[in-house]
Amino acid sequence: MKIMKKLFCFAVMFTTVYMAVAALALPAVAAPDLGLEYATNMGLASQNGDVRDTAVDIVKYLMTFLGIIAVGIILYGGFVWMTASGNEDKVASAKKTITAGAIGLVVILAAFAIVTFVIQITTNAINGDF
């Protein structure tokens, strides 16, 4: 159970860091021309495409990874509950694990909603659409 608590705390901290990175990285995607030429002239642009697209892809993969972890925690809690054989301590532990996984999933979905909102607001502000 301590491992699950530590894993949940890690997921929450990771999500917080993800939100901070997303808030800084994703608004740059909104405008089609925010310094990419400067990065290209300095030799910093990616050979495969836009640097901003790469940052967005990284954030999407991190979000997917966190979602998989949260669903895995919920499934683990369900497995513990199903194999508890009527042991009340194991059932209580499983309920706590499922609750922690569900809270983690809600936090991840909320982070996604916040990032999407920030992207929309930033895009509108940059393009002059208020």
Chimera marker file (.cmm) of the C-alpha trace (Angstrom):
<marker_set name="trace">
<marker id="1" x="0.000" y="0.000" z="0.000" r="1" g="1" b="0" radius="0.5"/>
<marker id="2" x="2.908" y="2.372" z="0.677" r="1" g="1" b="0" radius="0.5"/>
<marker id="3" x="4.096" y="1.766" z="-2.855" r="1" g="1" b="0" radius="0.5"/>
<marker id="4" x="0.679" y="2.720" z="-4.196" r="1" g="1" b="0" radius="0.5"/>
<marker id="5" x="0.674" y="5.914" z="-2.110" r="1" g="1" b="0" radius="0.5"/>
<marker id="6" x="4.135" y="6.803" z="-3.358" r="1" g="1" b="0" radius="0.5"/>
<marker id="7" x="3.104" y="6.021" z="-6.922" r="1" g="1" b="0" radius="0.5"/>
<marker id="8" x="0.020" y="8.201" z="-6.561" r="1" g="1" b="0" radius="0.5"/>
<marker id="9" x="2.072" y="11.056" z="-5.078" r="1" g="1" b="0" radius="0.5"/>
<marker id="10" x="4.556" y="10.705" z="-7.921" r="1" g="1" b="0" radius="0.5"/>
<marker id="11" x="1.705" y="10.822" z="-10.458" r="1" g="1" b="0" radius="0.5"/>
<marker id="12" x="0.289" y="13.970" z="-8.848" r="1" g="1" b="0" radius="0.5"/>
<marker id="13" x="3.687" y="15.676" z="-8.771" r="1" g="1" b="0" radius="0.5"/>
<marker id="14" x="4.386" y="14.582" z="-12.334" r="1" g="1" b="0" radius="0.5"/>
<marker id="15" x="1.015" y="15.972" z="-13.437" r="1" g="1" b="0" radius="0.5"/>
<marker id="16" x="1.783" y="19.279" z="-11.751" r="1" g="1" b="0" radius="0.5"/>
<marker id="17" x="5.108" y="19.523" z="-13.527" r="1" g="1" b="0" radius="0.5"/>
<marker id="18" x="3.375" y="18.522" z="-16.749" r="1" g="1" b="0" radius="0.5"/>
<marker id="19" x="0.827" y="21.321" z="-16.336" r="1" g="1" b="0" radius="0.5"/>
<marker id="20" x="3.612" y="23.838" z="-15.823" r="1" g="1" b="0" radius="0.5"/>
<marker id="21" x="5.504" y="22.613" z="-18.893" r="1" g="1" b="0" radius="0.5"/>
<marker id="22" x="2.318" y="22.523" z="-20.953" r="1" g="1" b="0" radius="0.5"/>
<marker id="23" x="1.375" y="26.035" z="-19.902" r="1" g="1" b="0" radius="0.5"/>
<marker id="24" x="4.748" y="27.255" z="-21.126" r="1" g="1" b="0" radius="0.5"/>
<marker id="25" x="5.147" y="25.083" z="-24.216" r="1" g="1" b="0" radius="0.5"/>
<marker id="26" x="1.707" y="24.764" z="-25.736" r="1" g="1" b="0" radius="0.5"/>
<marker id="27" x="0.735" y="28.432" z="-26.185" r="1" g="1" b="0" radius="0.5"/>
<marker id="28" x="3.572" y="28.724" z="-28.686" r="1" g="1" b="0" radius="0.5"/>
<marker id="29" x="1.668" y="26.303" z="-30.933" r="1" g="1" b="0" radius="0.5"/>
<marker id="30" x="-1.223" y="28.734" z="-31.228" r="1" g="1" b="0" radius="0.5"/>
<marker id="31" x="0.514" y="31.254" z="-33.463" r="1" g="1" b="0" radius="0.5"/>
<marker id="32" x="1.905" y="30.103" z="-36.800" r="1" g="1" b="0" radius="0.5"/>
<marker id="33" x="4.898" y="32.467" z="-36.642" r="1" g="1" b="0" radius="0.5"/>
<marker id="34" x="6.428" y="33.016" z="-33.211" r="1" g="1" b="0" radius="0.5"/>
<marker id="35" x="10.140" y="32.895" z="-33.807" r="1" g="1" b="0" radius="0.5"/>
<marker id="36" x="10.637" y="29.658" z="-35.700" r="1" g="1" b="0" radius="0.5"/>
<marker id="37" x="12.716" y="31.474" z="-38.305" r="1" g="1" b="0" radius="0.5"/>
<marker id="38" x="14.977" y="32.761" z="-35.546" r="1" g="1" b="0" radius="0.5"/>
<marker id="39" x="15.434" y="29.231" z="-34.196" r="1" g="1" b="0" radius="0.5"/>
<marker id="40" x="16.144" y="27.951" z="-37.704" r="1" g="1" b="0" radius="0.5"/>
<marker id="41" x="18.715" y="30.686" z="-38.311" r="1" g="1" b="0" radius="0.5"/>
<marker id="42" x="20.424" y="29.776" z="-35.044" r="1" g="1" b="0" radius="0.5"/>
<marker id="43" x="20.455" y="26.090" z="-36.016" r="1" g="1" b="0" radius="0.5"/>
<marker id="44" x="18.036" y="25.081" z="-33.257" r="1" g="1" b="0" radius="0.5"/>
<marker id="45" x="15.100" y="23.933" z="-35.386" r="1" g="1" b="0" radius="0.5"/>
<marker id="46" x="14.336" y="20.257" z="-35.686" r="1" g="1" b="0" radius="0.5"/>
<marker id="47" x="15.115" y="18.548" z="-38.967" r="1" g="1" b="0" radius="0.5"/>
<marker id="48" x="11.843" y="16.589" z="-38.779" r="1" g="1" b="0" radius="0.5"/>
<marker id="49" x="9.544" y="19.562" z="-38.382" r="1" g="1" b="0" radius="0.5"/>
<marker id="50" x="8.523" y="22.381" z="-36.117" r="1" g="1" b="0" radius="0.5"/>
<marker id="51" x="10.075" y="22.473" z="-32.647" r="1" g="1" b="0" radius="0.5"/>
<marker id="52" x="6.704" y="23.453" z="-31.199" r="1" g="1" b="0" radius="0.5"/>
<marker id="53" x="5.086" y="20.366" z="-32.714" r="1" g="1" b="0" radius="0.5"/>
<marker id="54" x="7.731" y="18.235" z="-31.035" r="1" g="1" b="0" radius="0.5"/>
<marker id="55" x="6.987" y="19.867" z="-27.668" r="1" g="1" b="0" radius="0.5"/>
<marker id="56" x="3.254" y="19.260" z="-28.121" r="1" g="1" b="0" radius="0.5"/>
<marker id="57" x="3.896" y="15.625" z="-29.013" r="1" g="1" b="0" radius="0.5"/>
<marker id="58" x="6.012" y="15.146" z="-25.893" r="1" g="1" b="0" radius="0.5"/>
<marker id="59" x="3.276" y="16.626" z="-23.716" r="1" g="1" b="0" radius="0.5"/>
<marker id="60" x="0.651" y="14.389" z="-25.351" r="1" g="1" b="0" radius="0.5"/>
<marker id="61" x="2.771" y="11.299" z="-24.729" r="1" g="1" b="0" radius="0.5"/>
<marker id="62" x="3.262" y="12.274" z="-21.084" r="1" g="1" b="0" radius="0.5"/>
<marker id="63" x="-0.494" y="12.772" z="-20.693" r="1" g="1" b="0" radius="0.5"/>
<marker id="64" x="-1.142" y="9.358" z="-22.230" r="1" g="1" b="0" radius="0.5"/>
<marker id="65" x="1.448" y="7.749" z="-19.963" r="1" g="1" b="0" radius="0.5"/>
<marker id="66" x="-0.124" y="9.271" z="-16.854" r="1" g="1" b="0" radius="0.5"/>
<marker id="67" x="-3.587" y="8.162" z="-17.965" r="1" g="1" b="0" radius="0.5"/>
<marker id="68" x="-2.343" y="4.600" z="-18.422" r="1" g="1" b="0" radius="0.5"/>
<marker id="69" x="-0.817" y="4.651" z="-14.936" r="1" g="1" b="0" radius="0.5"/>
<marker id="70" x="-4.076" y="5.894" z="-13.393" r="1" g="1" b="0" radius="0.5"/>
<marker id="71" x="-6.130" y="3.245" z="-15.171" r="1" g="1" b="0" radius="0.5"/>
<marker id="72" x="-3.577" y="0.619" z="-14.127" r="1" g="1" b="0" radius="0.5"/>
<marker id="73" x="-3.958" y="1.668" z="-10.489" r="1" g="1" b="0" radius="0.5"/>
<marker id="74" x="-7.736" y="1.364" z="-10.764" r="1" g="1" b="0" radius="0.5"/>
<marker id="75" x="-7.410" y="-2.087" z="-12.351" r="1" g="1" b="0" radius="0.5"/>
<marker id="76" x="-4.968" y="-3.168" z="-9.645" r="1" g="1" b="0" radius="0.5"/>
<marker id="77" x="-7.427" y="-2.054" z="-6.959" r="1" g="1" b="0" radius="0.5"/>
<marker id="78" x="-10.195" y="-4.008" z="-8.671" r="1" g="1" b="0" radius="0.5"/>
<marker id="79" x="-7.979" y="-7.092" z="-8.835" r="1" g="1" b="0" radius="0.5"/>
<marker id="80" x="-7.156" y="-6.827" z="-5.120" r="1" g="1" b="0" radius="0.5"/>
<marker id="81" x="-10.854" y="-6.431" z="-4.324" r="1" g="1" b="0" radius="0.5"/>
<marker id="82" x="-11.835" y="-9.460" z="-6.418" r="1" g="1" b="0" radius="0.5"/>
<marker id="83" x="-9.141" y="-11.631" z="-4.814" r="1" g="1" b="0" radius="0.5"/>
<marker id="84" x="-9.808" y="-10.424" z="-1.254" r="1" g="1" b="0" radius="0.5"/>
<marker id="85" x="-11.912" y="-13.533" z="-0.482" r="1" g="1" b="0" radius="0.5"/>
<marker id="86" x="-14.050" y="-11.585" z="1.953" r="1" g="1" b="0" radius="0.5"/>
<marker id="87" x="-11.114" y="-10.216" z="3.948" r="1" g="1" b="0" radius="0.5"/>
<marker id="88" x="-12.328" y="-6.791" z="5.083" r="1" g="1" b="0" radius="0.5"/>
<marker id="89" x="-8.826" y="-5.358" z="5.384" r="1" g="1" b="0" radius="0.5"/>
<marker id="90" x="-8.016" y="-6.206" z="1.783" r="1" g="1" b="0" radius="0.5"/>
<marker id="91" x="-11.382" y="-4.874" z="0.600" r="1" g="1" b="0" radius="0.5"/>
<marker id="92" x="-10.785" y="-1.589" z="2.427" r="1" g="1" b="0" radius="0.5"/>
<marker id="93" x="-7.292" y="-1.382" z="0.955" r="1" g="1" b="0" radius="0.5"/>
<marker id="94" x="-8.653" y="-2.069" z="-2.523" r="1" g="1" b="0" radius="0.5"/>
<marker id="95" x="-11.308" y="0.628" z="-2.133" r="1" g="1" b="0" radius="0.5"/>
<marker id="96" x="-8.614" y="3.129" z="-1.150" r="1" g="1" b="0" radius="0.5"/>
<marker id="97" x="-6.513" y="2.126" z="-4.142" r="1" g="1" b="0" radius="0.5"/>
<marker id="98" x="-9.444" y="2.505" z="-6.537" r="1" g="1" b="0" radius="0.5"/>
<marker id="99" x="-10.283" y="5.876" z="-5.008" r="1" g="1" b="0" radius="0.5"/>
<marker id="100" x="-6.683" y="7.042" z="-5.374" r="1" g="1" b="0" radius="0.5"/>
<marker id="101" x="-6.612" y="5.911" z="-8.997" r="1" g="1" b="0" radius="0.5"/>
<marker id="102" x="-9.904" y="7.644" z="-9.747" r="1" g="1" b="0" radius="0.5"/>
<marker id="103" x="-8.674" y="10.880" z="-8.140" r="1" g="1" b="0" radius="0.5"/>
<marker id="104" x="-5.477" y="10.644" z="-10.188" r="1" g="1" b="0" radius="0.5"/>
<marker id="105" x="-7.485" y="10.159" z="-13.363" r="1" g="1" b="0" radius="0.5"/>
<marker id="106" x="-9.636" y="13.182" z="-12.530" r="1" g="1" b="0" radius="0.5"/>
<marker id="107" x="-6.511" y="15.272" z="-11.927" r="1" g="1" b="0" radius="0.5"/>
<marker id="108" x="-5.074" y="14.166" z="-15.266" r="1" g="1" b="0" radius="0.5"/>
<marker id="109" x="-8.300" y="14.988" z="-17.103" r="1" g="1" b="0" radius="0.5"/>
<marker id="110" x="-8.477" y="18.352" z="-15.321" r="1" g="1" b="0" radius="0.5"/>
<marker id="111" x="-4.905" y="19.094" z="-16.400" r="1" g="1" b="0" radius="0.5"/>
<marker id="112" x="-5.870" y="18.318" z="-19.976" r="1" g="1" b="0" radius="0.5"/>
<marker id="113" x="-8.900" y="20.608" z="-19.735" r="1" g="1" b="0" radius="0.5"/>
<marker id="114" x="-6.811" y="23.439" z="-18.263" r="1" g="1" b="0" radius="0.5"/>
<marker id="115" x="-4.153" y="23.106" z="-20.948" r="1" g="1" b="0" radius="0.5"/>
<marker id="116" x="-6.799" y="23.090" z="-23.686" r="1" g="1" b="0" radius="0.5"/>
<marker id="117" x="-8.394" y="26.203" z="-22.184" r="1" g="1" b="0" radius="0.5"/>
<marker id="118" x="-5.047" y="27.993" z="-21.972" r="1" g="1" b="0" radius="0.5"/>
<marker id="119" x="-4.270" y="27.114" z="-25.582" r="1" g="1" b="0" radius="0.5"/>
<marker id="120" x="-7.611" y="28.499" z="-26.758" r="1" g="1" b="0" radius="0.5"/>
<marker id="121" x="-7.259" y="31.718" z="-24.766" r="1" g="1" b="0" radius="0.5"/>
<marker id="122" x="-3.678" y="32.214" z="-25.905" r="1" g="1" b="0" radius="0.5"/>
<marker id="123" x="-4.564" y="31.518" z="-29.527" r="1" g="1" b="0" radius="0.5"/>
<marker id="124" x="-7.383" y="34.047" z="-29.391" r="1" g="1" b="0" radius="0.5"/>
<marker id="125" x="-5.153" y="36.645" z="-27.741" r="1" g="1" b="0" radius="0.5"/>
<marker id="126" x="-2.352" y="36.219" z="-30.261" r="1" g="1" b="0" radius="0.5"/>
<marker id="127" x="-4.675" y="36.296" z="-33.255" r="1" g="1" b="0" radius="0.5"/>
<marker id="128" x="-6.589" y="39.291" z="-31.861" r="1" g="1" b="0" radius="0.5"/>
<marker id="129" x="-9.881" y="37.374" z="-31.543" r="1" g="1" b="0" radius="0.5"/>
<marker id="130" x="-11.314" y="38.273" z="-28.189" r="1" g="1" b="0" radius="0.5"/>
<link id1="1" id2="2" r="1" g="1" b="0" radius="0.2"/>
<link id1="2" id2="3" r="1" g="1" b="0" radius="0.2"/>
<link id1="3" id2="4" r="1" g="1" b="0" radius="0.2"/>
<link id1="4" id2="5" r="1" g="1" b="0" radius="0.2"/>
<link id1="5" id2="6" r="1" g="1" b="0" radius="0.2"/>
<link id1="6" id2="7" r="1" g="1" b="0" radius="0.2"/>
<link id1="7" id2="8" r="1" g="1" b="0" radius="0.2"/>
<link id1="8" id2="9" r="1" g="1" b="0" radius="0.2"/>
<link id1="9" id2="10" r="1" g="1" b="0" radius="0.2"/>
<link id1="10" id2="11" r="1" g="1" b="0" radius="0.2"/>
<link id1="11" id2="12" r="1" g="1" b="0" radius="0.2"/>
<link id1="12" id2="13" r="1" g="1" b="0" radius="0.2"/>
<link id1="13" id2="14" r="1" g="1" b="0" radius="0.2"/>
<link id1="14" id2="15" r="1" g="1" b="0" radius="0.2"/>
<link id1="15" id2="16" r="1" g="1" b="0" radius="0.2"/>
<link id1="16" id2="17" r="1" g="1" b="0" radius="0.2"/>
<link id1="17" id2="18" r="1" g="1" b="0" radius="0.2"/>
<link id1="18" id2="19" r="1" g="1" b="0" radius="0.2"/>
<link id1="19" id2="20" r="1" g="1" b="0" radius="0.2"/>
<link id1="20" id2="21" r="1" g="1" b="0" radius="0.2"/>
<link id1="21" id2="22" r="1" g="1" b="0" radius="0.2"/>
<link id1="22" id2="23" r="1" g="1" b="0" radius="0.2"/>
<link id1="23" id2="24" r="1" g="1" b="0" radius="0.2"/>
<link id1="24" id2="25" r="1" g="1" b="0" radius="0.2"/>
<link id1="25" id2="26" r="1" g="1" b="0" radius="0.2"/>
<link id1="26" id2="27" r="1" g="1" b="0" radius="0.2"/>
<link id1="27" id2="28" r="1" g="1" b="0" radius="0.2"/>
<link id1="28" id2="29" r="1" g="1" b="0" radius="0.2"/>
<link id1="29" id2="30" r="1" g="1" b="0" radius="0.2"/>
<link id1="30" id2="31" r="1" g="1" b="0" radius="0.2"/>
<link id1="31" id2="32" r="1" g="1" b="0" radius="0.2"/>
<link id1="32" id2="33" r="1" g="1" b="0" radius="0.2"/>
<link id1="33" id2="34" r="1" g="1" b="0" radius="0.2"/>
<link id1="34" id2="35" r="1" g="1" b="0" radius="0.2"/>
<link id1="35" id2="36" r="1" g="1" b="0" radius="0.2"/>
<link id1="36" id2="37" r="1" g="1" b="0" radius="0.2"/>
<link id1="37" id2="38" r="1" g="1" b="0" radius="0.2"/>
<link id1="38" id2="39" r="1" g="1" b="0" radius="0.2"/>
<link id1="39" id2="40" r="1" g="1" b="0" radius="0.2"/>
<link id1="40" id2="41" r="1" g="1" b="0" radius="0.2"/>
<link id1="41" id2="42" r="1" g="1" b="0" radius="0.2"/>
<link id1="42" id2="43" r="1" g="1" b="0" radius="0.2"/>
<link id1="43" id2="44" r="1" g="1" b="0" radius="0.2"/>
<link id1="44" id2="45" r="1" g="1" b="0" radius="0.2"/>
<link id1="45" id2="46" r="1" g="1" b="0" radius="0.2"/>
<link id1="46" id2="47" r="1" g="1" b="0" radius="0.2"/>
<link id1="47" id2="48" r="1" g="1" b="0" radius="0.2"/>
<link id1="48" id2="49" r="1" g="1" b="0" radius="0.2"/>
<link id1="49" id2="50" r="1" g="1" b="0" radius="0.2"/>
<link id1="50" id2="51" r="1" g="1" b="0" radius="0.2"/>
<link id1="51" id2="52" r="1" g="1" b="0" radius="0.2"/>
<link id1="52" id2="53" r="1" g="1" b="0" radius="0.2"/>
<link id1="53" id2="54" r="1" g="1" b="0" radius="0.2"/>
<link id1="54" id2="55" r="1" g="1" b="0" radius="0.2"/>
<link id1="55" id2="56" r="1" g="1" b="0" radius="0.2"/>
<link id1="56" id2="57" r="1" g="1" b="0" radius="0.2"/>
<link id1="57" id2="58" r="1" g="1" b="0" radius="0.2"/>
<link id1="58" id2="59" r="1" g="1" b="0" radius="0.2"/>
<link id1="59" id2="60" r="1" g="1" b="0" radius="0.2"/>
<link id1="60" id2="61" r="1" g="1" b="0" radius="0.2"/>
<link id1="61" id2="62" r="1" g="1" b="0" radius="0.2"/>
<link id1="62" id2="63" r="1" g="1" b="0" radius="0.2"/>
<link id1="63" id2="64" r="1" g="1" b="0" radius="0.2"/>
<link id1="64" id2="65" r="1" g="1" b="0" radius="0.2"/>
<link id1="65" id2="66" r="1" g="1" b="0" radius="0.2"/>
<link id1="66" id2="67" r="1" g="1" b="0" radius="0.2"/>
<link id1="67" id2="68" r="1" g="1" b="0" radius="0.2"/>
<link id1="68" id2="69" r="1" g="1" b="0" radius="0.2"/>
<link id1="69" id2="70" r="1" g="1" b="0" radius="0.2"/>
<link id1="70" id2="71" r="1" g="1" b="0" radius="0.2"/>
<link id1="71" id2="72" r="1" g="1" b="0" radius="0.2"/>
<link id1="72" id2="73" r="1" g="1" b="0" radius="0.2"/>
<link id1="73" id2="74" r="1" g="1" b="0" radius="0.2"/>
<link id1="74" id2="75" r="1" g="1" b="0" radius="0.2"/>
<link id1="75" id2="76" r="1" g="1" b="0" radius="0.2"/>
<link id1="76" id2="77" r="1" g="1" b="0" radius="0.2"/>
<link id1="77" id2="78" r="1" g="1" b="0" radius="0.2"/>
<link id1="78" id2="79" r="1" g="1" b="0" radius="0.2"/>
<link id1="79" id2="80" r="1" g="1" b="0" radius="0.2"/>
<link id1="80" id2="81" r="1" g="1" b="0" radius="0.2"/>
<link id1="81" id2="82" r="1" g="1" b="0" radius="0.2"/>
<link id1="82" id2="83" r="1" g="1" b="0" radius="0.2"/>
<link id1="83" id2="84" r="1" g="1" b="0" radius="0.2"/>
<link id1="84" id2="85" r="1" g="1" b="0" radius="0.2"/>
<link id1="85" id2="86" r="1" g="1" b="0" radius="0.2"/>
<link id1="86" id2="87" r="1" g="1" b="0" radius="0.2"/>
<link id1="87" id2="88" r="1" g="1" b="0" radius="0.2"/>
<link id1="88" id2="89" r="1" g="1" b="0" radius="0.2"/>
<link id1="89" id2="90" r="1" g="1" b="0" radius="0.2"/>
<link id1="90" id2="91" r="1" g="1" b="0" radius="0.2"/>
<link id1="91" id2="92" r="1" g="1" b="0" radius="0.2"/>
<link id1="92" id2="93" r="1" g="1" b="0" radius="0.2"/>
<link id1="93" id2="94" r="1" g="1" b="0" radius="0.2"/>
<link id1="94" id2="95" r="1" g="1" b="0" radius="0.2"/>
<link id1="95" id2="96" r="1" g="1" b="0" radius="0.2"/>
<link id1="96" id2="97" r="1" g="1" b="0" radius="0.2"/>
<link id1="97" id2="98" r="1" g="1" b="0" radius="0.2"/>
<link id1="98" id2="99" r="1" g="1" b="0" radius="0.2"/>
<link id1="99" id2="100" r="1" g="1" b="0" radius="0.2"/>
<link id1="100" id2="101" r="1" g="1" b="0" radius="0.2"/>
<link id1="101" id2="102" r="1" g="1" b="0" radius="0.2"/>
<link id1="102" id2="103" r="1" g="1" b="0" radius="0.2"/>
<link id1="103" id2="104" r="1" g="1" b="0" radius="0.2"/>
<link id1="104" id2="105" r="1" g="1" b="0" radius="0.2"/>
<link id1="105" id2="106" r="1" g="1" b="0" radius="0.2"/>
<link id1="106" id2="107" r="1" g="1" b="0" radius="0.2"/>
<link id1="107" id2="108" r="1" g="1" b="0" radius="0.2"/>
<link id1="108" id2="109" r="1" g="1" b="0" radius="0.2"/>
<link id1="109" id2="110" r="1" g="1" b="0" radius="0.2"/>
<link id1="110" id2="111" r="1" g="1" b="0" radius="0.2"/>
<link id1="111" id2="112" r="1" g="1" b="0" radius="0.2"/>
<link id1="112" id2="113" r="1" g="1" b="0" radius="0.2"/>
<link id1="113" id2="114" r="1" g="1" b="0" radius="0.2"/>
<link id1="114" id2="115" r="1" g="1" b="0" radius="0.2"/>
<link id1="115" id2="116" r="1" g="1" b="0" radius="0.2"/>
<link id1="116" id2="117" r="1" g="1" b="0" radius="0.2"/>
<link id1="117" id2="118" r="1" g="1" b="0" radius="0.2"/>
<link id1="118" id2="119" r="1" g="1" b="0" radius="0.2"/>
<link id1="119" id2="120" r="1" g="1" b="0" radius="0.2"/>
<link id1="120" id2="121" r="1" g="1" b="0" radius="0.2"/>
<link id1="121" id2="122" r="1" g="1" b="0" radius="0.2"/>
<link id1="122" id2="123" r="1" g="1" b="0" radius="0.2"/>
<link id1="123" id2="124" r="1" g="1" b="0" radius="0.2"/>
<link id1="124" id2="125" r="1" g="1" b="0" radius="0.2"/>
<link id1="125" id2="126" r="1" g="1" b="0" radius="0.2"/>
<link id1="126" id2="127" r="1" g="1" b="0" radius="0.2"/>
<link id1="127" id2="128" r="1" g="1" b="0" radius="0.2"/>
<link id1="128" id2="129" r="1" g="1" b="0" radius="0.2"/>
<link id1="129" id2="130" r="1" g="1" b="0" radius="0.2"/>
</marker_set>
